[in-house]
Amino acid sequence: MFDLNGKRAVVTGASRGIGQATAVALARAGADVASIHLPDLEGAETTVAGIEQAGRRALMVEGNTADPGAVESFAARVEDELGPIDIWVNNAARIMVRPFLEMSDAEWHDLLASNLNGYYHGCRAALRRMAPRRCGRIVNVSSITATQPISDMSAYITAKGGVVGLTRALALEFGAQGVGINAVAPGATETPLTAHIYTPDVRRTYEERIALGRVGQPDDIAGVIVFLASDAAAYLAGQEIVVDGGMTLNGNVGFAVDAAAPAGQGKRA
């Protein structure tokens, strides 16, 4: 059910991080993989090597998902060179930590251009090709910050919340046309995007709050994306799967254990 042999997949922003891990994981499951990514020759070459080591074809194209024309021409090129697109993973994004009142209009719009509009452009390019064939899978990478916000990240969180809304709306609109659309919400994950903001204090806090006791790795997210791209997820529509090591379920605040109370008989609150 997880076999993607003969499928063609797109992963935006696959020159590094979660995108790179996802591209290689999809290739290992049997898919040929293409990506549109910002300039990053070394990262792109590493991705290509991983895909080709899995015995699949790779296509890496420099471009910006915030540009609708670039996304559409990229999709056309993928189908010309690899064949019909079966899977589209919207992953390309960037992070900005900026107090709301210190953020410029340009910074706000630029962040949403990549983190929300880029997903719109990707979904549209994919659906133009998948809906007429009545088949396909779209996976959008959202974030747990949409439900567990972090201060000074209003633009990023707004965009990721929009991605969830887009996912649900399109899943309803295109589900009966055979296109499965879902989202993956990573928690704290080691990527080049987060390297500069995960200070030692931040890491220590994450390790205390995450149930599994560690920050996630790109492969932790990639495995769930492969699942959503496969036939194993055929009856899922408009869902957001949280992959955060148990961070959002942690409500611990340090209650003292009442050692004096008999077992099963704690004090009344």
Protein Blocks (a to p, Z undefined) as FASTA:
>chain_A
ZZcghiacddehilgcjllmmmmmmmmnopacdddddddfklmmmmmmmmmmnopacddd
dddfklmklmmmmmmmmmmmnopcfbdcdfbdcdddddfklpcfklmmmmmmmmmmmmmm
mmmmmmmmmmmnopadddddddfklmmccehilmmmmmmmmmmmmmmmmmmmmmmnopac
ddddddddddfklmmmmcfklmmmmmmmpmnlpacdfklmmmmmmmmmmmklmmgghiac
ddehhmmmpmceoiacdfkbcghiacdZZ
